[in-house]
């Protein structure tokens, strides 16, 4: 059967969904990826058409997608049309009733699906050339600088008819081009009880605990995992926007710990200059021992680091409390670290590994599963 692979997912999981789309496309299969998913948004005729014409329907299962009205509608339509369904379990959740009894592939470690999975997609839907990567078709809300195809449709609503527009984009990077205009943002416990519906905090590879002292991240995976899977992240972003070229992030980190002794007391980080697929970024790192560094990652490969140290401010073997100020521009990141007894230090990276920032992450970076860090007094502001 000719057709494309339709990927259904929650906007919360857009980083994984984009990686998945590129992974499937590299296998030679045409992919249709909708980047306009928003809970409660009207189910547009272009989305219906994409489901109607797909050869196979892939859904990324997470608690967020299970709660998403948009994803539920997509699953329901695909089920009514008896489309072949291939679920991927990214995080444990209640599976929609339409998927009961359908085998899902477990990708809870954040990995891409197996070769067998993509082979099954190929036998279900025919790709024009199984050895040539084909473009990924994306749908986004706003115009991009890349080539766009405007598709207009009529949306039937309860009180009348309104015009609906979707834009098809063949660029692989889904980071919106709308600049972030945001007044200074301050959060005592980042990612907890967020009152702004446009601000998102996404937990990746961690459990999050909210408390009066701040937000504690606990690592789910050890650093022996493949690169990129050993981090515990709390990703900060604003819906539909990218970060400006210059901004400042400040936070306090305390209670750094690692279950195994001799790991510098556990290390926390902030990721900046991030690409939307999460593979390229700069890691501004501070450890309980006072060791701090800027590590440069390109395609999840460590391409260099600068390391310095200050006293932890506490007796040997105890984790310190540090204030971190990250000043970011398009070509560098400056990390300032201070401890409770007044010692401070600064590291500057240049040139930056990536000129833009898709999201900012607070991270428990090192080393073993169960390592913890508590983040508080988060501040973001535009500079320059």
C-alpha positions in Angstrom: 0.0 0.0 0.0 1.5 3.4 -1.0 1.4 6.2 1.5 3.3 7.9 4.3 4.0 7.2 8.0 1.9 9.5 10.2 3.4 10.3 13.6 1.0 11.3 16.4 2.5 12.8 19.5 2.0 15.4 22.3 3.8 18.7 21.9 5.6 17.9 25.1 7.5 15.2 23.3 8.4 17.2 20.2 12.1 16.6 20.6 11.7 12.8 20.5 9.1 13.1 17.7 11.4 15.0 15.5 14.2 12.6 16.1 11.8 9.7 15.3 10.7 11.4 12.1 14.3 11.8 10.9 15.1 8.2 11.9 12.2 6.9 9.9 13.0 9.1 6.9 16.6 7.9 6.9 15.2 4.4 6.5 13.7 5.6 3.2 10.1 6.0 4.4 8.0 9.2 3.7 6.9 10.7 7.0 4.2 13.2 7.9 4.8 15.0 11.2 2.4 17.6 12.7 4.2 20.2 14.8 1.0 22.2 15.4 -0.5 19.9 18.0 -2.2 21.8 20.9 -4.6 20.5 23.4 -8.2 21.7 22.5 -7.3 23.0 19.0 -9.9 22.3 16.3 -9.2 19.1 14.3 -8.2 20.6 10.9 -9.1 19.1 7.6 -5.4 18.9 6.6 -4.7 16.6 9.6 -7.7 14.5 8.6 -6.4 14.2 5.1 -2.9 13.2 6.3 -4.4 10.4 8.4 -6.7 9.4 5.6 -3.8 9.0 3.2 -1.3 7.4 5.5 -0.1 3.9 5.1 0.6 3.4 8.8 -0.1 5.3 11.9 2.6 5.6 14.6 1.7 7.1 18.0 4.2 8.1 20.7 2.7 7.0 24.0 3.3 9.2 27.1 1.0 10.4 29.9 0.8 13.7 28.0 -0.3 12.2 24.7 -2.8 10.0 26.6 -4.4 13.1 28.0 -4.2 15.1 24.8 -7.5 15.7 23.1 -5.7 16.3 19.8 -3.9 12.9 20.0 -7.1 11.1 21.0 -8.8 12.5 17.9 -6.0 11.4 15.7 -6.0 7.9 17.2 -9.8 7.7 17.0 -9.9 8.7 13.3 -7.1 6.2 12.4 -9.0 3.5 14.2 -12.2 4.2 12.4 -10.4 4.0 9.1 -8.7 0.8 10.2 -5.3 2.1 9.6 -2.4 -0.1 10.7 -1.2 1.2 14.1 2.3 1.0 15.5 2.5 2.4 19.1 5.8 3.4 20.7 5.8 3.5 24.5 8.1 6.4 25.4 6.8 6.8 29.0 4.4 4.5 30.9 0.8 5.7 30.6 -2.8 4.6 30.3 -3.1 3.3 26.7 -6.1 4.6 24.7 -8.8 2.0 24.3 -8.3 1.9 20.5 -4.8 0.5 21.1 -5.8 -2.2 23.5 -4.4 -5.5 22.4 -2.0 -3.9 19.9 1.7 -4.7 20.6 3.8 -1.6 21.4 7.5 -1.2 21.2 9.2 -0.1 24.4 11.4 3.0 23.9 11.3 4.2 27.5 15.1 4.7 27.5 14.6 7.4 24.9 16.1 5.3 22.1 14.9 5.1 18.5 12.8 2.1 17.6 14.4 -1.1 16.4 15.3 -2.1 12.9 12.5 -4.6 13.0 10.0 -1.8 13.7 11.1 0.2 10.7 11.1 -2.9 8.6 7.5 -3.5 9.6 6.7 0.1 8.6 8.3 -0.6 5.2 6.3 -3.7 4.5 3.1 -1.9 5.5 3.8 1.3 3.5 5.8 1.5 0.3 8.6 4.0 0.2 9.8 5.2 -3.3 13.4 4.3 -2.6 14.4 2.2 0.5 18.0 3.3 0.5 17.5 7.1 0.0 16.3 9.3 2.8 13.2 11.2 1.9 12.0 14.6 3.2 10.0 14.8 6.4 6.8 16.7 5.9 6.1 19.0 8.9 3.0 21.0 9.7 3.6 24.2 11.7 1.6 27.2 12.6 3.8 30.1 11.5 5.8 30.9 8.3 9.4 29.8 8.2 12.3 31.0 6.1 12.4 27.7 4.3 10.0 26.8 1.5 6.4 26.6 2.6 3.2 25.2 1.1 0.1 26.9 2.3 -2.9 24.7 2.7 -6.3 26.2 3.4 -9.3 24.4 4.7 -12.7 25.0 6.2 -13.2 24.1 9.8 -16.7 23.4 10.9 -17.4 24.7 14.4 -20.4 24.7 16.6 -21.6 28.2 15.6 -20.4 28.5 12.1 -17.5 28.0 9.7 -14.0 29.5 10.1 -11.0 29.3 7.8 -8.2 27.1 8.9 -4.7 27.3 7.6 -1.8 24.9 8.0 1.7 25.3 6.7 3.7 22.4 5.4 7.4 22.7 6.0 10.1 20.5 4.7 12.8 21.6 7.1 14.1 19.1 9.6 14.5 21.6 12.5 11.1 22.4 14.0 12.2 25.3 16.3 9.8 28.2 15.6 11.2 31.4 14.2 9.2 33.7 16.4 11.5 35.6 18.8 10.9 35.2 22.5 9.6 38.4 24.0 9.3 37.7 27.7 9.5 39.9 30.8 12.0 38.7 33.4 10.8 35.4 34.8 11.5 34.3 38.4 10.6 30.9 39.9 11.5 29.9 43.4 10.8 26.2 42.5 11.3 26.0 38.7 8.8 23.7 37.0 6.4 23.6 39.9 3.0 25.1 40.0 3.7 27.1 36.8 1.0 29.8 36.4 1.8 30.9 32.9 0.2 28.6 30.3 2.8 29.6 27.7 5.8 28.6 29.8 6.6 24.9 29.6 8.8 22.8 31.9 9.5 19.3 30.5 11.1 16.6 32.6 13.4 14.2 30.7 15.2 11.2 32.3 14.3 12.2 35.9 11.8 12.3 38.6 10.8 15.8 39.8 10.0 16.6 43.4 8.6 20.1 44.4 9.3 21.5 47.8 9.7 24.8 49.7 13.5 24.5 49.2 13.2 24.2 45.4 12.8 21.5 42.7 14.7 18.3 43.2 15.7 16.2 40.2 16.7 12.6 40.6 18.4 10.8 37.8 16.7 7.7 36.4 19.7 6.5 34.4 23.4 6.2 35.0 26.2 7.7 32.9 26.9 4.2 31.5 23.9 4.7 29.2 24.5 5.9 25.6 25.4 9.6 25.4 22.4 11.9 25.9 20.4 9.3 27.9 22.4 9.7 31.1 21.2 13.3 31.8 18.3 14.2 34.0 16.7 17.4 32.6 14.1 20.0 33.4 13.7 21.9 30.1 12.4 25.4 30.1 10.8 26.8 27.0 8.0 29.1 25.9 5.4 27.8 23.4 5.8 28.9 19.9 9.0 30.9 20.5 12.8 30.7 20.3 15.2 32.3 22.7 16.9 35.6 21.7 20.6 35.6 20.8 21.4 37.1 24.2 19.9 36.2 27.6 20.8 35.4 31.2 19.8 32.5 33.4 20.5 32.5 37.1 19.8 29.8 39.6 20.9 28.2 42.9 21.8 24.6 43.2 22.2 22.7 46.4 22.1 19.2 48.0 24.1 17.7 45.2 24.6 14.0 45.8 25.6 10.8 44.0 24.9 7.3 45.4 28.5 6.3 44.8 31.3 8.1 46.6 34.1 9.7 44.6 32.0 11.3 41.9 32.7 15.0 42.9 29.7 14.9 45.1 27.4 14.8 42.0 27.3 17.5 39.3 24.5 19.8 38.1 24.4 21.8 34.9 22.5 24.2 32.7 22.3 23.5 29.0 22.4 26.4 26.6 22.9 26.9 22.8 20.7 23.8 22.4 19.4 22.5 19.1 15.7 21.4 19.1 16.7 17.7 18.7 18.8 17.8 21.8 22.0 16.6 20.2 24.1 19.8 20.3 24.5 22.1 23.2 26.9 23.6 25.8 26.9 22.1 29.3 27.7 24.6 32.0 28.6 22.3 34.9 29.0 22.7 38.7 29.9 19.8 41.0 29.5 19.4 44.8 33.3 19.4 45.1 33.5 22.9 43.6 34.7 21.6 40.2 33.1 23.5 37.4 33.4 23.3 33.6 31.9 24.1 30.2 31.6 21.0 28.1 30.8 21.3 24.4 28.6 18.7 22.8 28.1 18.3 19.0 25.8 15.4 17.9 26.0 14.0 21.4 29.8 13.9 21.2 32.0 15.6 23.7 34.2 17.9 21.5 36.1 19.7 24.3 35.9 21.1 27.8 37.3 23.8 30.0 37.6 22.9 33.7 38.3 25.0 36.8 37.5 24.7 40.6 36.5 26.7 43.6 36.1 25.5 47.2 32.7 23.9 47.9 32.3 26.1 51.0 31.7 23.1 53.2 33.9 20.4 54.9 35.4 17.8 52.6 32.9 15.2 51.6 29.9 17.5 51.9 28.1 19.1 49.0 28.1 22.9 48.7 25.4 25.3 47.7 26.2 27.3 44.6 24.8 30.3 42.7 25.2 30.0 38.9 24.9 32.9 36.4 24.9 31.9 32.8 25.2 34.8 30.3 24.6 33.7 26.8 25.2 35.4 23.4 25.2 34.0 19.9 28.9 33.2 20.0 29.7 32.3 23.6 28.5 31.4 27.0 29.9 32.8 30.2 29.5 30.9 33.5 29.9 32.5 36.8 29.9 30.4 39.9 29.9 31.5 43.6 29.8 29.5 46.8 28.4 30.5 50.2 31.7 31.7 51.6 32.2 34.3 48.9 34.6 32.5 46.6 33.7 32.8 42.9 35.0 32.0 39.5 34.2 32.5 35.8 34.6 30.5 32.6 34.0 31.7 29.0 33.4 29.5 26.0 34.1 30.6 22.5 33.1 30.1 19.8 29.6 28.6 20.7 28.8 25.2 19.3 25.4 26.5 18.2 24.3 30.2 17.7 20.7 29.7 18.8 18.8 28.2 21.8 15.8 26.0 21.4 15.3 25.5 25.1 17.2 25.9 28.4 17.7 22.8 30.6 18.4 22.6 34.3 20.3 19.2 34.6 21.5 16.6 37.1 24.3 15.5 35.0 26.7 13.2 36.9 26.9 10.2 37.4 24.8 7.4 38.7 21.0 6.7 38.7 19.7 8.1 41.9 22.0 11.2 41.9 20.1 14.3 43.0 20.2 18.1 42.9 17.8 20.8 44.1 17.3 23.9 41.9 15.8 27.1 43.2 15.6 30.8 42.6 15.5 30.4 38.8 15.7 33.7 36.9 15.5 34.4 33.2 15.9 37.7 31.4 16.8 39.0 28.0 20.1 40.9 27.7 21.7 43.1 25.2 
